[in-house]
């Protein structure tokens, strides 16, 4: 029996709701072998590669590069060479849409079995089972698919239904078009990464009860220790690398801060997976240094450097930005002295660190000059109390002073 295989937006991760085609690596008419790379898709701050689970020919590309579609949307079709165009068109028209999307691992073949050339449509919301051509037409005409009555088979919405709704105004989209930009203003659409960042930060700020604790640390001992490490040669260690090392040790002393909130459960980590905020032109990436408590400052420096390079080249993988237990965000290199960061869920806290500067301090009643740095701990009050946060900051002070 001739085979037709749908290429749909896969679900890479439980939080993924949509993806953007970065590039097609195959063109219509190209032969496709099992495990061949077919397209790259950007989602959740990373780019994944979709590999074909079957042999065949790429017969259709329904979504262009740069387009964003929800999980389960039909992107293209792989089929045997002897399958007729009419059968492929019928398959596309009958495709069940987002509700049938498989959930393969990143860069792995889809787990759903290959369907036959003809399939039936399960009952469901007609607006959720619209093929990409009709969905694109609705977007162009400003038609809200949820308000359109489908006259196709099993209630499917057809092109004619959308065109009629647009003509009669019965399916007018509720969204109001953005006003035109004034002269002299460049309009830059949000990239998928920026959209993800904006959505998550908005949700975090609106739903997480933040509280903030600010203190200062003296860094002269840490700076002297760093100089000795770098004089010895090998991997260069930055001030931030040493601070991450100190944070990891403090997390082991106060494990109540080394947590994630997952549903109604607190997940307390046995090792410090420190998420280091890496700034790039494409946004902020919380890259994870796994088991930082058991690594040397030089090993942390090497990990952070490798993650930063991957972030800047757009090659971060899901594991690189997952499973963090605590976040460190340092803007001192940009001259920032003090700031408060937004908690990055599901983690319970984030430490914002500013620029070290020489200040006059009093030691044993005598004025002295010391290098001071400001640090602000943002906590999710649902899982971390004020006293626990203060205890962590005190533990961090002891680690920094011990260097």
N, C-alpha and C positions, 0 to 999 in steps of 0.2 A: 504494500500500500504506500502510495506517495505521501510524503511527510511535509507538513507545514509547521514551522516553529515560530512562535511570537517572541519578539524582543521587546520586553516591557521594562519600565523603570524598576529596578530591583530595590529591595529594602535592606540597605546596608546599615544595620544598627537600629535599635528600638525607637530612637528619637527621629529618625529620618522620615520626612513627609514628602519631600520633593527632591529633584535632582536637575542639574543643568548639563546638557551635552557640551563638553569641552571640545571634542573633536571626534569625527568618524575616521577610523583607521581602515575601513573597508568602504568601497563604493558600490553602488547598485550594479549588479552583474558580476561582481567578483566572486570567485570560489571561496568558500569558507570551510576550513577543517576544524575538527573538534579541538578546543583550547586555543584557537586563533583569537587574537585581540580584535574586537570589532569596534568598540568605541570607548572613550574616556568620559567619565561623568564626575562633575564637581558636586559635592554635597557635604554638609557638616564640616566645613573648613578643610576638607581633603579631596583629592582626586583619585577615584577608583577606576580600575580597568575592567571592562566586562569581557569575559572570554566565552566564546561560543561553546555550548554543551553538545553540539551536533555538527555533522557535515552537511554541506548543501551549498546554495548560492544565495547571496544577499539580493533579494528580489524587490524589496521596498525599503525606503527611508522616509518615515513620516514626520520626523521632527528635525529641524535644521540645527546646526551648531549655534550655541548661544541661547537656545530656547530652554525654558524651565518648565517641567511637567511634574505632576504629582506621582507618587509611587503607584505602580500598576498601569500607568498610561502606555499604550502601544507606541513603540518607537520605530519599529521596522519588522520585517518578516524575512526569515530564512526558509527556503523551500528547496525541494528537489528540482532539478532543471526541467523535468517533464510535467510539473504542475502547471496548469494553464493560468493565464492572467485572470480569467474569470473566476476561477476557484480561489485565487489569492484575494481578489476584490471581495468575494463573498465572505471569506474568512475575516477580513478586516472589518467588514460591516457587522459581522456577528460577534466580534471580540467583546468579551464581557467586561473589560475595563479594570479600574483600580482594585475592585474587590477580589480579583483572582490573582494578584501579583504574588510571585514566590518570594521567599526570603533567603537568598543564598548568601554565603559569606563573601566578603570583598574579594574581587578578582577570581571568583569561583563560578562554575556553571550553575545556572538556575536549577532548582531541585524539582520543579514541576515536570511531569512526563510530557513528551511531545504529543500535541493533539493531532487528531486526524484532520484532513483537509476541510471537513465540514463539522461544525460544532453547534450545539444548541445553546441558547442564552438562558441562564437561570433568572427567575423573577427577581426584581429588586428595583431600586431607584433608577429610573430611566436617565436622569441627569448624570448619574455616576457611571453610566454605561455608554457614553457617547464616544464615537471613534474620533481620533485626533483631528481629522479634516473638518468634521462638523464642529468640534470644540473650538478650533481656530477661527472658523467662520463666525461663530457666536461672539467670540472676543472682538473680531473686526467690526461686527455690526452692533456691538454694545448690548447683546441679548443675554439676559439672566437665564441660564438653562434650567434653573430650579422652578421657573415660572412658565416653562413651555410644556405643553401636552404633546407627547410623542404619538405619532400615527403609524410608525413602522412596526415591524414584527416584534411581538412581546412588549409593545409600548416604547420601542426605541425611538429616540429623537432623530429625525432625518434633516438633511439640508433644507428641504422644502419647509419643514416645521419651523426652522430657525428663520428662514427668509420671510415666512408669513408673519411670525412674531415681530420681526423687525419692522415690517410694513405696517402692521396694525398697532404696534406699540404695546402689545400685551406682554412682551417679555423684556421690557426695558430694564437694563441693569440698574441696580440700586446705587452703585458707586458713582460718584461725581467726578468727572474728569479733572485732572489737576490743571490749575490756571496756567496760562502761557507765561513763560519767563520773560521778564522785561529785557529791553535791549542792553547789551553789555554783560549778560549773565550766561555762563556756560552751563548747560544741563548735563550732569553726569549721573546716569542711572546707577543705582546700587548694584554691586556685583552680588552673586549668590552668597559669597562669603560674608559680605557686609550685611546682607539681609539676615543671615543666620545670627551674626553677632548682635544686630539691632534687636531681633526678636528675643534672643536669650537674655540680653541685658535688661530689656524692658520687663520681661517676666520676672527676672531675679529681683529687680529693684521694687517691683510692685507686690510680689508675693512673699519675699523673705523679710522677716522682721530684723533689720540690721541694727547692731549697736557697735560703737567704736571705742577703742582704747588706744591712747597715744602715749608714747614714752620716748626717751632719748638714750642712746648707747654711746659709750666712749670707744673709739675705734683704734686708738694708737697701738695697742697690743696686737690687734688683728693686722694692722698695716705692717708692723714690724715682722710678724710671722709670715705674711705674704711675701715680703722682700726676701726672707731667708729661703722660702720654698722656690722662688723664681731664680734666685742666685744659684741654686743647685742644678739648674738646667731641666730639660724635659718639658712636659706640658706646662704652659703658662697658666697661672691661676689668677683670676680676677677677684676684686673685692666681693662681687656678688657670689662667686663660687664658694668663697669661704663663709659668707653669710648663709647660703643654702646649706652648707655642711653643718653650721651651728644650729640652724632651724631643725634639721633632721635629728640632731642629737637631742634638742629640746623636746621634740615631738615624742621621742621615746620616754622622756621623763614625765611628760603630761599627755598620755595617750587619749585623754578625753577630747583633745583638740584635733587629733589625727583621725577624723571621722568623715563619713558621708551620711546624708539623710536620704534613704531610699524608701519611698512610701511612708509607712509608719514605723520603720525600723531604722536603728542607728547601726551602721557598719563601722566597727572600730578596726583599723588596720594594724597588723603586727609589724609592718615595716613602713618607713617613711617614703611614700611615692610623691616626691615634691614636684608640683607643677610649676614650671618657670614660665612667666609671661614673656613671650618673645614678640617684639614689635616689628612688623614688616609693612611694606607699601600696601599689602592686601588686607591688613588687619592685624589684630592681636591673637596670637596662638598660645594656648596654655599647654606647652609641651612637657611631658612627664619624665622626670629622672627617677627611675625605679630603684627602690632600695637604697636611697641616698644615705641612710644611717649607717650602712655597712661599707660605704665607699670612701676613698680618700678624697681630699679636695681636688687633686689632679684628675682623678677619675670622673668626678662631677664636672670639672671643667671640660674634659674631653666629650662627655655625654652632651653637655649643654651646647658646645660648639657644633657638634654633629647635628643636633636638633635644629639649631638656628640656621644652618646651611640648608637643611631639608625644608624648613619653613619658607625661606627666601626663594627657593627654587620650585616651590609648590609640590614637593614630593613627600610631605608628611603622610604617614599611614594612620589608620584608625588607632592602632595600639600606641602611637606616639602622642596622642592627645586624650587618651582614656585612662581610667583607673587612678587618677590622682587622688591623694588623700588630703592635701593642703597646698595652697598656692602662695608663691612669692612673686610680687611685682615690684620691680626696682626701676625708678625713673631718675635716679640720681645722676646718671650719665648725661641726662638732658638738662641738668641744672635745676630740677625741681627739688624743693626742700621738704615739703610736706604735702601729702594728699591722702584721700580716703578711697579705697577701691571697692568695687561691687563684688560680693561673694559669687563665686563661680559654681553653681550647683552641679552635682549633688554634694560638693565639698562643703564643710561647715564653716570654713574661715579662709581669709586671705590676708597676707601681711604686705602692706605698702611701705616701701622704704625710699627715702629721699637722698639728697646729696650730703656727703660728709663735709663738714667745714670746721675750721678752727674757731673755737669760742673760748671766752674767759669763763672759767668755772672756779668754784671755791672748794679746795681740798684741805681738810683739817684746819679750816679757818683762814687759809692763805689763798689768794688769787693765783690761778695757774691757767695755762693755755692747753686745751685738749681738743682733739678732733671728735666732733659729735655728729651723730646721725639721728634723724627723726624716723620713728617707725609707728605706723598706725595699723592695729589689728581690727579688721572688720569681721564680725561674727554673726552667724545665724542663731538668733536667740532661742530658736526652737530646740536646738541641740547643745548649745554652749552657753553657760551662764557667765555673768560678769566676773565672778571670782575665779572661775576656771580659766578664762581668758587672761586675767591678770597673773595667774599662777604660771601660765605658759610664757608670758613676756618676761617674768622674773627668771624662769629657767633659761630662757634665751640669753638674758644678761649674764648669767653665770658662765654659759658656754663661750660667749664672746670675751668676757674678762679673763677666761682661763687660757686663752691663746697667748 
